């Protein structure tokens, strides 16, 4: 995944979550389903966004020490 698509996913994550919450409250208001029954959909949407977002590069992270500690 290139940098441009990572920025796009980061930019749309918040609005997609807000839209999902709004849809769930609308379903709660106008159907027989309550928010207590539909909130797992929010977790599914967040998980899908994480999967689609891919792994971010950690440029400023130092590598872990070698196994066995320091050797002189």
C-alpha positions in Angstrom: 0.0 0.0 0.0 1.5 3.3 -1.0 1.6 6.5 1.0 -1.3 8.1 -0.8 -3.7 5.3 -0.1 -2.6 5.2 3.5 -3.4 8.9 3.8 -6.8 8.3 2.2 -7.7 5.5 4.6 -6.6 7.7 7.5 -8.8 10.5 6.2 -11.9 8.5 5.7 -11.8 6.3 8.9 -13.4 8.9 11.1 -16.2 9.9 8.8 -17.0 6.2 8.1 -17.2 5.4 11.8 -19.5 8.5 12.4 -21.7 7.5 9.5 -21.9 3.9 10.9 -22.9 5.2 14.3 -25.6 7.5 12.7 -27.0 4.6 10.7 -27.1 2.4 13.8 -29.0 5.1 15.8 -31.4 5.5 12.8 -32.0 1.8 12.8 -32.7 2.0 16.5 -35.2 4.8 16.0 -37.1 3.5 13.0 -37.0 -0.3 13.3 -37.6 -2.9 15.9 -33.8 -3.4 16.3 -32.2 -1.6 19.2 -28.8 -0.2 19.4 -28.0 -2.9 22.0 -28.5 -5.5 19.2 -26.7 -3.7 16.4 -23.6 -2.2 18.1 -21.3 -5.2 17.1 -21.7 -3.9 13.5 -19.6 -0.9 14.7 -16.8 -3.3 15.7 -17.0 -5.1 12.4 -16.7 -1.7 10.5 -13.7 -0.7 12.6 -12.0 -4.1 12.0 -12.6 -3.8 8.3 -11.1 -0.4 8.2 -8.0 -1.7 10.0 -7.7 -4.5 7.6 -8.0 -2.2 4.6 -5.6 0.3 6.1 -2.8 -2.2 6.1 0.2 -2.0 8.3 1.8 1.4 8.8 5.5 1.8 8.5 7.2 2.8 11.8 10.1 4.9 10.6 11.2 6.2 13.9 11.1 2.9 15.8 14.4 1.3 16.8 14.9 -2.4 16.0 14.6 -4.8 18.9 17.9 -6.0 20.5 19.3 -9.3 19.2 18.4 -12.4 21.1 20.8 -13.3 24.0 21.4 -9.7 25.0 24.6 -7.8 24.4 27.8 -9.6 23.5 31.3 -8.2 23.9 
